[in-house]
Amino acid sequence: MADITYYLIRERRLGKAQGGRYFLFDNGEWKEDERNVIRDHLMGFDPNDDTFYGFGNANIMDEMEEITAEEAQRFMNQ
């Protein structure tokens, strides 16, 4: 099984990285992160920033934290 990294975004949205792909937990199921929410947070991309492409924004990066599989499971059970 591929390594899985779980993320909590803005303390309310669950995401994961698995096998080079990103997913968001939505309505009880994992869905592909088609809007690049996780990647944007990892790179600090702020679409509203008019500086050099809006990358590297620490505030955006701080909105997401890596959590354990146990924490992710508790979140999914809520």
LINWO-V113080 format. One record per helix or strand. SS is the DSSP state (hx for helix, st for strand). FROM is the first residue (numbers start at 1). TO is the last residue. If there is no record, write none. Layout:
# LINWO-V113080
ss:SS from:FROM to:TO
ss:SS from:FROM to:TO
This chain:
# LINWO-V113080
ss:st from:4 to:9
ss:st from:13 to:18
ss:st from:21 to:26
ss:st from:29 to:32
ss:hx from:37 to:43
ss:hx from:58 to:62
ss:st from:64 to:67
ss:hx from:69 to:77
